[in-house]
Amino acid sequence: MACNLTINFAQPASVMIQTLKSKVTAQGGTAEGDETAGTIRVPLLGSHISGSYTINGQQVNIVIDHKPFLVSCKQIESFLAGNL
């Protein structure tokens, strides 16, 4: 089941992307892309969370196409909203 998330952010897109990349790499994951679009992959619970993002103005749209069964879309959204 894919998660389709939209998160608003206040800072410039370049700053938000640097924050995202820092958080992902700190967890042993990878983040590739720029201020318009990219991909993320983070190891979690013996599996991983992976997906893609696009930026439209002050919103980042994230599509999570793989996640552990025990992790809900709402948990991912809450974590991202509090950390971007």
C-alpha positions in Angstrom: 0.0 0.0 0.0 1.4 3.3 -1.1 1.3 6.4 1.1 0.6 9.7 -0.6 1.6 12.6 1.7 1.6 16.3 1.4 3.6 18.4 3.9 3.8 22.2 4.0 7.1 23.8 4.9 8.1 27.4 5.6 11.8 27.6 4.8 13.3 27.8 1.2 13.1 24.5 -0.7 16.9 24.2 -0.7 17.0 24.3 3.1 14.2 21.8 3.4 15.9 19.4 1.0 19.2 19.7 2.9 17.3 19.0 6.2 15.6 15.9 4.6 19.0 14.6 3.2 20.7 15.1 6.6 17.9 13.2 8.5 17.9 10.4 5.9 21.7 9.9 5.9 21.8 10.1 9.7 19.6 7.0 9.7 21.8 5.2 7.2 19.7 5.9 4.2 20.1 7.6 0.9 18.4 10.7 -0.5 19.0 11.8 -4.1 17.5 14.8 -5.9 17.1 18.5 -5.7 14.6 21.3 -5.0 12.1 19.9 -7.6 12.1 16.1 -7.2 14.1 13.1 -5.9 14.0 9.8 -4.1 14.6 8.5 -0.6 15.4 5.2 1.0 15.8 4.6 4.8 16.4 1.2 6.5 13.8 0.4 9.2 12.9 -2.7 11.2 14.8 -5.1 9.0 13.3 -3.6 5.9 13.2 -0.1 4.5 11.0 2.9 3.6 11.4 4.1 0.1 9.7 6.5 -2.2 9.9 9.7 -4.1 9.1 13.4 -3.6 8.2 16.4 -5.7 8.1 20.0 -4.5 5.4 22.4 -5.6 5.8 25.9 -4.0 5.9 25.4 -0.2 4.6 21.9 -0.3 6.5 18.6 -0.6 4.5 15.7 -2.0 5.8 12.4 -1.0 4.9 9.0 -2.4 6.1 6.1 -0.2 6.0 3.0 -2.3 7.6 0.6 0.2 7.4 0.4 4.0 7.3 -2.2 6.7 3.8 -3.5 7.4 3.9 -2.4 11.0 4.6 1.2 10.1 1.5 3.2 9.1 1.3 6.1 6.6 0.1 8.3 9.5 3.3 7.5 11.5 5.5 8.4 8.5 3.5 11.6 7.9 3.8 12.7 11.6 7.5 12.0 11.7 8.2 14.0 8.5 5.9 16.9 9.5 7.8 17.2 12.8 11.2 17.0 11.2 11.1 19.0 8.0 
